[in-house]
Amino acid sequence: MEKLTVGLEWFMNPDHIPLMVGIKKGWFEEENIDISMVEPEEHFDAIDEIKKGTMDIAITEPLHLVEDRANDEPVVGFARFLHTNGGVMYVKDKGIRRPMDLIGKRIQYPGAPGLGGLAIVKTMVEADGGVCALEDFQPVNNSFYHTDALKNDKADAATLIFRNFEMTEAKHEGLDVDFFALKDWGVPDFCQLIFITSPQILQAREAVIQAFLKVISKAIDFIYEHPEEAKAIYVDYTKTDREDELAVAMMEATWPCFTYDFSMTAEYYDELQQWLKSVGKIEKTVDSHEYWTNAFVFSRK
C-alpha cells in the first residue's frame, strides 16, 4: 500500500469532500493508496512540510504557488479541483456600494498590515477609476475570522474571502453583506484550490499521483450525482451535527465549486504573476511551465 499524506490548506471543511468520498467509498484503497489528511499548524506552511518530508501533496491557492516559486521554493502544481468566487466582502451599511468607496475604510485580512490585502483593495479601487495609496486604507488583522471582524465592528470590509464560506457564514449571522469579485475588478482570480508537491516527488511517484487524481475525479462525479450520500459521508467523517444549519449551508454552497477541469493555463499564471510583481508581492517572474504542469491532467495512462 502506497502511503500518501495530503496537507490541507486550512482546517478540514467541505472543500475536502472529494478526499473524504474517496476514502469512505474505498476508492483510494482500490488504487493501493493509503491516504491521510493533515491540517497544517499554520495556513501557509505546506511547502515547509513537503520539504521536511511530512507531507507528500498539499492543497493551496494559485497565489501562494506563484509566490513560493518566485522565492525559489522547489514546488510544482499539477491539478486544480475547486473554483469558487471571492474577493472583498463588505457591510452594506458602511456606505460601500462600489470599490472606490473602500478608500478610508478598515480592511480586515490575515497578515495585516502586510501588503497582501491592501494590494487587492487598491487594485480594485483603481479598476473602478479611483486614485489611492496603500496608506488610504486601515488594515485590520483578525486572522481568518472575517465574519467576526465585520460582525463586531472591527472592520468595514474583509478581503481574501471565499463566497462559499465567508458569504454564507456572514449571511447566517444576519449581516447585510455583499462582495466585490476579484475577477470583476482587476485582480486575477485566485479563488481556486490546487494540488502541489515537489518536483522530486512528482517524478518519483508519478503512478501514485496519477491514481490519486483518478480517485479525485471519480469522487467529484459522485458528489454531483449523489449529493445526499456525499453530504452524509462528510457529516460522518467530520462528526458534524446534522442539525447545524451553517454547516449544511456551507456544504451546499460548496457543491457547485468542484470542477471537472483540473487544468490551468500558462496565460492564467502569467497574468497572476505579473499582477503580483506590479503590486510588489514578488520581485521576479518565472516561466510558468517551471511550476505548473497539465501532464497528469491530460495523461492517457
FENVENMO-V180804 format. One record per residue. N is the residue number from 1. RES is the residue in one letter. SS is DSSP state (H for helix, E for strand, L for the rest). PSI is psi in whole degrees, 0 to 359 (NA if undefined). D_FIRST is the distance of its C-alpha to the first C-alpha in Angstrom with 2 decimals. Layout:
# FENVENMO-V180804
[[N:RES:SS:PSI:D_FIRST] [N:RES:SS:PSI:D_FIRST]]
This chain:
# FENVENMO-V180804
[[1:M:L:128:0.00] [2:E:E:123:3.81] [3:K:E:134:6.34] [4:L:E:115:9.50] [5:T:E:124:12.74] [6:V:E:120:15.61] [7:G:E:127:19.10] [8:L:E:153:21.68] [9:E:L:348:25.16] [10:W:L:192:26.84] [11:F:L:159:26.43] [12:M:L:131:24.25] [13:N:L:181:26.41] [14:P:H:341:26.73] [15:D:H:337:25.73] [16:H:H:12:22.10] [17:I:H:322:22.27] [18:P:H:323:20.15] [19:L:H:316:17.12] [20:M:H:318:18.13] [21:V:H:315:18.73] [22:G:H:324:15.34] [23:I:H:309:13.80] [24:K:H:327:16.55] [25:K:L:354:16.67] [26:G:L:13:13.04] [27:W:H:325:12.87] [28:F:H:318:9.94] [29:E:H:321:7.94] [30:E:H:330:9.79] [31:E:L:11:8.67] [32:N:L:35:4.91] [33:I:E:129:5.58] [34:D:E:102:6.17] [35:I:E:138:9.82] [36:S:E:142:12.57] [37:M:E:138:16.16] [38:V:E:131:18.70] [39:E:E:115:22.45] [40:P:L:150:24.14] [41:E:L:326:27.16] [42:E:L:150:29.26] [43:H:L:325:29.25] [44:F:L:18:29.24] [45:D:L:16:27.19] [46:A:H:317:23.85] [47:I:H:324:24.61] [48:D:H:321:25.34] [49:E:H:323:21.98] [50:I:H:317:20.24] [51:K:H:326:22.58] [52:K:H:346:21.86] [53:G:L:9:18.11] [54:T:L:349:17.57] [55:M:L:146:16.61] [56:D:L:319:14.87] [57:I:E:150:16.74] [58:A:E:154:19.90] [59:I:E:134:22.26] [60:T:E:186:25.87] [61:E:L:153:29.12] [62:P:H:325:30.56] [63:L:H:313:33.32] [64:H:H:328:31.16] [65:L:H:313:29.31] [66:V:H:317:32.76] [67:E:H:316:34.08] [68:D:H:315:31.20] [69:R:H:324:31.55] [70:A:H:336:35.34] [71:N:L:18:34.91] [72:D:L:25:32.98] [73:E:L:142:29.59] [74:P:L:88:26.71] [75:V:L:148:25.22] [76:V:E:139:24.61] [77:G:E:146:24.26] [78:F:E:357:22.56] [79:A:E:143:22.95] [80:R:E:158:25.03] [81:F:E:351:24.49] [82:L:E:138:27.49] [83:H:E:109:31.16] [84:T:L:182:33.72] [85:N:L:151:37.34] [86:G:E:178:38.61] [87:G:E:247:40.98] [88:V:E:115:43.83] [89:M:E:137:44.50] [90:Y:E:155:48.08] [91:V:E:125:50.41] [92:K:H:327:53.13] [93:D:H:9:55.94] [94:K:H:14:55.67] [95:G:L:24:57.63] [96:I:L:120:54.69] [97:R:L:337:54.97] [98:R:L:162:53.85] [99:P:H:326:52.00] [100:M:H:333:55.34] [101:D:H:353:55.87] [102:L:H:343:53.03] [103:I:L:129:55.39] [104:G:L:355:56.37] [105:K:L:161:53.74] [106:R:E:120:51.24] [107:I:E:116:47.79] [108:Q:E:132:44.73] [109:Y:L:147:41.51] [110:P:L:140:38.90] [111:G:L:356:39.91] [112:A:L:142:43.62] [113:P:L:28:45.96] [114:G:L:175:43.69] [115:L:H:332:44.18] [116:G:H:297:41.37] [117:G:H:323:42.95] [118:L:H:322:46.44] [119:A:H:323:45.56] [120:I:H:309:44.37] [121:V:H:325:47.52] [122:K:H:316:49.79] [123:T:H:319:48.37] [124:M:H:317:48.85] [125:V:H:316:52.41] [126:E:H:324:53.25] [127:A:H:336:51.83] [128:D:L:2:54.16] [129:G:L:5:57.10] [130:G:L:167:57.39] [131:V:L:129:57.95] [132:C:L:166:56.34] [133:A:L:163:55.02] [134:L:H:329:52.03] [135:E:H:352:54.58] [136:D:H:1:55.67] [137:F:L:153:52.69] [138:Q:E:104:52.00] [139:P:E:139:48.37] [140:V:E:131:46.89] [141:N:L:99:43.65] [142:N:L:38:42.33] [143:S:L:224:38.71] [144:F:L:13:36.71] [145:Y:L:69:39.01] [146:H:H:311:40.94] [147:T:H:319:42.30] [148:D:H:319:43.46] [149:A:H:321:45.37] [150:L:H:319:47.20] [151:K:H:322:47.81] [152:N:L:18:49.32] [153:D:L:37:51.37] [154:K:L:340:49.72] [155:A:L:162:49.31] [156:D:L:334:50.66] [157:A:E:159:47.65] [158:A:E:133:43.98] [159:T:E:173:41.95] [160:L:E:41:38.27] [161:I:E:151:37.89] [162:F:E:134:35.71] [163:R:H:319:37.73] [164:N:H:342:35.15] [165:F:H:288:35.03] [166:E:H:320:38.22] [167:M:H:319:40.63] [168:T:H:316:39.32] [169:E:H:315:39.50] [170:A:H:317:42.98] [171:K:H:326:44.45] [172:H:H:327:43.06] [173:E:L:1:44.91] [174:G:L:12:48.08] [175:L:L:140:48.41] [176:D:L:92:50.25] [177:V:E:161:48.01] [178:D:E:181:47.25] [179:F:E:154:45.45] [180:F:E:120:46.04] [181:A:E:140:43.14] [182:L:H:309:42.09] [183:K:H:339:42.34] [184:D:H:347:45.89] [185:W:L:47:47.31] [186:G:L:0:46.43] [187:V:L:129:43.01] [188:P:L:140:39.98] [189:D:L:95:37.69] [190:F:L:16:34.70] [191:C:L:62:33.85] [192:Q:E:156:30.47] [193:L:E:136:26.88] [194:I:E:163:24.61] [195:F:E:135:21.24] [196:I:E:162:21.63] [197:T:E:190:19.86] [198:S:L:154:21.17] [199:P:H:326:22.19] [200:Q:H:314:20.17] [201:I:H:320:16.81] [202:L:H:318:17.93] [203:Q:H:316:18.65] [204:A:H:332:15.79] [205:R:L:37:13.03] [206:E:H:312:15.12] [207:A:H:321:12.85] [208:V:H:316:10.31] [209:I:H:323:13.51] [210:Q:H:317:15.08] [211:A:H:322:12.52] [212:F:H:312:12.86] [213:L:H:328:16.60] [214:K:H:318:16.56] [215:V:H:318:15.36] [216:I:H:317:17.90] [217:S:H:316:20.57] [218:K:H:322:19.96] [219:A:H:322:20.12] [220:I:H:319:23.37] [221:D:H:315:24.84] [222:F:H:319:24.09] [223:I:H:318:25.81] [224:Y:H:324:28.89] [225:E:H:333:29.08] [226:H:L:62:28.30] [227:P:H:325:29.42] [228:E:H:320:30.32] [229:E:H:322:26.98] [230:A:H:320:25.29] [231:K:H:318:27.83] [232:A:H:322:27.06] [233:I:H:316:23.33] [234:Y:H:313:24.40] [235:V:H:316:26.98] [236:D:H:316:24.68] [237:Y:H:320:21.85] [238:T:H:358:24.44] [239:K:L:38:26.91] [240:T:L:142:29.56] [241:D:L:122:32.97] [242:R:L:341:33.58] [243:E:L:4:37.21] [244:D:L:102:36.54] [245:E:H:321:38.48] [246:L:H:316:37.36] [247:A:H:318:33.63] [248:V:H:318:34.23] [249:A:H:321:36.39] [250:M:H:320:33.82] [251:M:H:311:31.16] [252:E:H:328:33.68] [253:A:H:338:34.76] [254:T:H:332:31.22] [255:W:H:307:30.45] [256:P:L:352:32.59] [257:C:L:342:31.04] [258:F:E:135:27.70] [259:T:L:145:28.18] [260:Y:L:337:27.18] [261:D:L:105:28.17] [262:F:L:354:25.51] [263:S:L:160:27.85] [264:M:L:151:30.43] [265:T:L:156:33.44] [266:A:H:326:34.80] [267:E:H:321:38.04] [268:Y:H:310:36.48] [269:Y:H:328:35.15] [270:D:H:317:38.43] [271:E:H:316:40.38] [272:L:H:314:38.23] [273:Q:H:330:38.51] [274:Q:H:321:42.20] [275:W:H:315:42.81] [276:L:H:322:40.96] [277:K:H:321:43.09] [278:S:H:331:46.26] [279:V:L:3:45.86] [280:G:L:13:45.02] [281:K:L:332:41.36] [282:I:L:157:40.32] [283:E:L:341:42.54] [284:K:L:159:41.15] [285:T:L:159:39.34] [286:V:L:144:36.59] [287:D:L:120:35.94] [288:S:H:338:33.41] [289:H:H:345:31.59] [290:E:H:341:30.51] [291:Y:L:4:28.55] [292:W:E:136:27.71] [293:T:L:139:26.17] [294:N:L:10:26.05] [295:A:L:325:24.26] [296:F:L:334:21.05] [297:V:L:317:23.27] [298:F:L:5:25.31] [299:S:L:140:22.88] [300:R:L:17:23.16] [301:K:L:NA:20.03]]
